Amino acid sequence: MGGAHALDGLWHRIGIDTVTKKLLTGRRLDPTAERVLFALVANRALAPGSKLAATRWIEHDSHIPGLPATSDDACYRAMDWLLKIEDKLAEEVYWQVADLLNLEVDLLFFDTTSTYFETGEPDIPVARDEHGLRLPDEPADQAEPSKATEDSGDPKTASFRAYGKSKDHRPDLPQVVIGMAVTRTGIPIRVWSWPGNTGDQALIRQVREDLREWKLTRVVWVADRGFASETNRRFLQRAGGHYILGEKIRSGSPAAQAALSRQGRYAHVADNMQVKQVQLPDTADRFVICHNPDQATRDAAIRADLLAQLEDAIKGSDKLEPLKRAELRGKLSTKPGLHRFLRATPGGLLRIDKAAIKAEERLDGKLLLRCSDPHLSAEDIATGYKQLLEVERGWGDMKTIIDLRPVYHRKEDRIRAHVLLCWLALLLIRIAETTCEDTWLNLREELERIHVGTFTGPAGTFRQRTETSPPPSAPSSPSSASPSPSASSPWNPAQPSDQHERSRLDTRRSRVRSHISAGQPTFSWTRAAPQLRNSGQVGNLNTTVDGVDASLVPIIAVEALLELVAEVGRIAGRRASASGPEEPWTDSRMKVSPPRLGGDRGGVGRAT
């Protein structure tokens, strides 16, 4: 219950509910489509599974305000609607998050991954545009398959789930390609999906074109070596844009060879990072050579292990017949790490290439970067490129915590919508982590300890959540120990006492048992359940006892929940000092006194 409430508060705080409801206007959809959409996103972050399993989770294992239950058909309709509003929703959510977190979008990091499907055959090829989207009014059974051009990224006909270069090391299974752009703080601003046989080179141009309509300020694009073609570099520099791209140091390109051969001293940026700037006369780009001594040691150790394996593989090969030796050479050619150091003599004998070893030694621990921005220092360029790991961290969380795979869909539109749900879940997770400065695994563990119970009595039914408690703190010295609260004073959250808390809970349990054994209702109301008055900011909700909705559940303020798991010794909300029977509550905790035997109102208890 706690995780869903926290995510729901972030959902409202970002304004996704407002944006989706606005985009829902004029469409013939169930008004609860926005709630279904949020429930699917929360399910990805808390208990990922199939959409059918999500419906059971919504009904039995969670409490989604405004959505007591739903069906798998409603989930599929919400996903279809999400795909239709993808472009507008992504832009609106970006500006909401930018205002909320004061994002500095000076660096944008982009990378791709792939996800495979446990199916034996790819989809039927259909006609597609230059962005890999299916062309309308094209029957799938009339499409003629043709080989996609990976370099151009513009397949005329292609399968969505298709064979391609797998980054999960499963080339035997169909896959789709997914791209993501994130900020320097790891906030994902948008995702894209392409057919599985699409090459990386052309994708960053589409991403740049899609985000151009957002009218972002000066942006420096950061990408790895797979996007460093000359066409991409020219495209990223349009409208004053710049880039930081990794360069392939083993590609043999003249620019890379010239930059690596330049002499000069390294400047120490950190204990494990040294940088050297190189300016070539025939280009305006600057090259930065990064050297990591620790990585150089690891590279040397890995190379020594590979050479030992190669030595064992070719040992005794001189005695083999030429045909057998050729077969061994062909087998080693399928292992790039070993084949790199293998050479054949004019007579066909297999030997270790000493020259290749010396060339590799000169590249140990080195990374070559290329930057078009003349104002960035070499240190800024190296640091900015290292932050590309934020995208890798996003892929890791999406594949492990959110469970991008397995994908329980076969239709292209549903697969694309599933990726969007994972993106929205990752967005909420990253905002929670940024706010609390903690990992989502720890936050989720703390939040899921909060539960909600439904109680029924003669006066009606109401729900109450479990009370929050501060994390255990280290024992303090006697001089700094806080005085224990008296039995007549309320529990002070700022000065928690384990003994007082255990005594209070034991008293409550004994009262519950006594009333149950006496056949009396355990909890009841003398008036209607509280109504929430929203002051306009999530996390600043005042509750009174003047409402009329007896089934309304007290909402937990998101900021208070995040404080609960972020700071030791603090709890969600604090009770204001009581000044009268109608004093509003400052948090969502409720204490219900047991029913009195006799007296006014027929022995019905009073809510305090």
Helices and strands as residue ranges (DSSP letters): H 2-14, H 16-24, H 33-46, H 51-56, I 57-61, H 72-84, H 86-101, E 107-116, E 126-127, G 140-142, E 157-158, E 175-182, E 188-195, H 203-212, E 220-223, G 225-227, H 230-236, G 238-240, E 242-247, H 254-261, E 267-270, E 273-279, E 286-291, H 293-314, G 317-319, H 322-333, H 336-339, E 342-344, E 350-352, H 354-361, E 366-371, H 378-386, H 389-400, H 412-436, H 440-447, E 452-457, E 460-465, H 498-517, E 531-534, E 541-544, H 558-566, G 600-603
